[in-house]
Amino acid sequence: MSASSQPPRQDSLLSGFAPVIDHKTEILILGSFPGVASLTAQQYYAHPRNQFWRLISSLINEDLVALPYADRLDKLLSHHIGVWDVIDACARQGSLDSAIRAARHNDYAQLRQLAPALTRIGFNGKTAGKQEAHFVAAGFNTFMLPSSSPAYAAMTFEQKLAVWRGIMLQVNKSSH
């Protein structure tokens, strides 16, 4: 077996991204950990088949997909929505959540300082949702969203959008 085809050692962890939040963020959407395409591009939800940016675009009625990445993040924040992952670092071959090993979770304690307006946490998929109890214990309102990942094919885009829209509309009504 050549060195390049060996699985990563447990001490060679992949690192995730910093949170995209500011002092006006009211809703934080948490994923699990960036996939290979995202890590390569150094962008949240960079895989072209991931539906995150399309879902958010439909919810806020702005085409984020057509924008450069930095502008997407600015628009997201302008709608008081942030994005982050529950896992800070892990070992993983490929992009599937089921392949995550040696996960090190993010420091959630810093959220109150970084985003004092934050009240609601949405989990983009079941792997992220496993951390829900930590956020409930910290006093946040939480909600589960069907994963925007292309690997989650149990629902069509339209079905996912209906759930995301229903939940996000409830969240927006209760926050204003």
N, C-alpha and C positions, 0 to 999 in steps of 0.2 A: 504494500500500500504506500503510495507516495505521500509526502508530507501535505500536499495540497488537498488530498482526498480524505484525510483523517478528520473525524468529527472534532469540534472544538473541545478543548480541555475545559473543565468546569471553572477554571480560574480565568478563562478568556471570555469575559462577558461582553455582550453587546450593550451599548448605552442608548437610552431613549432621549427624548427632547425636553427642553424647558417648557413650562406651562405658557400658554398664550392666554394671558389674563391681564386685567388692569383694575384700577380702583372702582370702575363702574360695572364690572362683570357681575351679573346677577345669576346667570345660568352657566354651569360648567358641564361640558360633555366629556366624559372620561372613556377612553378606549382601553384596550389591554396593553399593547406594545406595538411599536411600528413594525410593519412588514418589511421585507427585503427592498421593495421598490421605494418605500418611504425612507428607509435608512440610507439607501444609495443617493436619493435626491435631497435628503435632509429636509423633508417636508412631511407634515402630517397628511395622511390619506393620499399618497402620491400614486398608488396603483390606479391605472386608468379605468379599471372595472370596479373599484371601490365606489360606492354610491354616496358617501358622506357629503361631498360638495354639491352634488345634485339635490340631495335631500334638503340640505340647509338652504340652497338657492330657492327651492320651491317654498320653503317655510317663510323666508324673508322677502320673497318676490324680487330678488336681484340675482343676476347670472354671475355667480362666483366662479364657475368653471372656466369662463372665458378670460378671467383676470389673471395677471401674474400673481404668484404665490403671496408675495408681501401685501398686495392689495386685497387678496382674499382674507388674510388675517386682519387687516385694518377694517374691512367691512364687517367681519364677524364681530369684532370688538365694538364697532359702532352700534351693533344691535344688542350689546351687553351680553354676548355669548362668548365663552372661552372654551378652550380645548386643551386636553392633557391626557396622559395615560396613567393607569394605576401602577404600572411596573416601570421602574427607573432603569433597571439593568437585568439581563438574564442571558442564559446560554440557549441557543435555538438554531436548529437547522431548518432552513426554509422560513415560511411565513405563518404557518398554522399555530394557533394558540395552544393546541394540544401538544406541540413540540417544545413548549417553553419549559426550561429546567432552571434550577437555581435562581428563581426570581427574587429580586430585591425590590421592594415596593417604594414608591415615592414618599417623601416626607409631607404628609397631608397637614401637619400642624401649621405650616407656613401659610396656608390658604387664607386664614382670617386677616393676616397682615397684608398679604398681596392683593386680596380682593375683599375689602370689608363689606361691600354690598352683596356678596355672594350668599344666596339662600337656597338654591336648588342645584342638585347634582343629578345628571342623567348618565346612565351607563349604556354605552354603545356595545351591547352584546353581553352574553352570559359570563365570560371570563372576567370582564371588568366588574360585572355585577356581584361577583364573589366578595368584593370589598365593601359592599353596601353597608354592612353593620357598623363599620368604622365611621362612616359619614352620618348615619342615623344617630349614633352615640355622641357625635360632635354637634348635634342639633340642626343638621341640614335636612331639608326635604329631599327625597330621592325618588327617581323614577327609572324604570327599565325600558330600553329601546331595542327593537330588533336590530341585530348587527348590520352595519352598512357594508360589511366585507363581502367580496365576491364568493367566498367560501360558504357563506350562509345563503343557500339557494332554496330554502324551504318556503320563502315568500318572494313574490315578484316585487319590483321596484314600487309599483302602485300600491301594493298591500303594505309594504314598509312605510311608504309616505303617509298613508292613511293613519297608521299607528303613531308615527312621529308627529304628524299634524295634530291629531287629537290630544296627545300628551302635551305638546308644546303650546297649544292654544290654551289648555287648562292652566299650564304654568304661567303663561303670559297674563291671563285674566286675574290670577291670584296675586301676581306681583305688582300690578298697577292699580 
